[in-house]
Amino acid sequence: MNIGFNNQVAWWKVSAILGYSRGRGGQRLIEVAEKFGKLSDATQGRRRRSMILTDDGLVILSSVTPETLILRLNKLRRKGEKDDDD
């Protein structure tokens, strides 16, 4: 799944897509992920708009809006379900 600037994430590994929050909860999540080496910044220096959580605990920061990422994820999941039926 394209998460911006030609960065890709395996769509089947995505557990959650969250809007980026400058509030304490979002900052805490980033701090903990960074502490454990589980933070990846894919914004290329742009404004953070979303956080992607993976099933292995990785937190990925993206400059793409959560709404756009959810549309992309749903499209890939539908395609994956069709491929599984074949």
N, C-alpha and C positions, 0 to 999 in steps of 0.2 A: 504494500500500500504506500503510495507516495505521500510523504508528510511534509513536503516542501523542499525546494532547492535540490531536487533530485535525490533526496534521502528516502530510503525505503524501510518499511517495517513489515515483517511477516504478519499478515492480517490475522492468521489463526492464533497468534500469540497475544493479541490485544485483549486485555481484560476490561479496561475502562478508558474512556476519553473524558477528560475534565477540562472545564474552562480554567484558564490561568487566573489565579487569585493572588493579589498582593497582600491579602489578609494573612493572619497568623497561621491558619491551617495549611495554605498553599506553601508558604515559606518553610514551615516545619517539615512538610513532605520532601521538599527540595533539599533541606539541610540533612535530613536523615539519609536520603538516597546518596547524597554526595559523600557523607561520612563513610558509608559502606561501599563506595565505588560503584553505585548503581544509577548514577545520573549521566544522561547523555543530552547535550544541548545541540539541537539541529536547527537553531534559528538563524545561523550565519550572522549573528549580531543584530538581527531585527527584533522587533517587539515580540515578546512572548504572548501567545494567545491561547495555547492549550498545553495540557500535559497528558501524555499517553502512558498508561500503566500496562505492563506486560505480565504474563503469567509467571515469569521467573523473577519478578520484583524490580525490573528495570523501570526507571522514570525517564521519559523522553520529553524534552521541551520542544515545542513546535511553534512556528509563526503563523501557521494555518489555523483558521477558526475551528472550534470544536464542531460546529454544524457541518462544515465542509468535510471534515475528517469522518464524521458519522455517516454522511452520504456515501463517501468512498468505501467505507467499511461495509455498509449494508449492501452496496452493489457487488463487492467482491464475495461477500457471504452468499448472496443469491446465486452468483455464478458458480461458486464452489458446491452448493447444494445440487445444482443442475448437473455438474460434472460427476458427482457421486452417484447420481441416479443412472448414469450411462453404463 
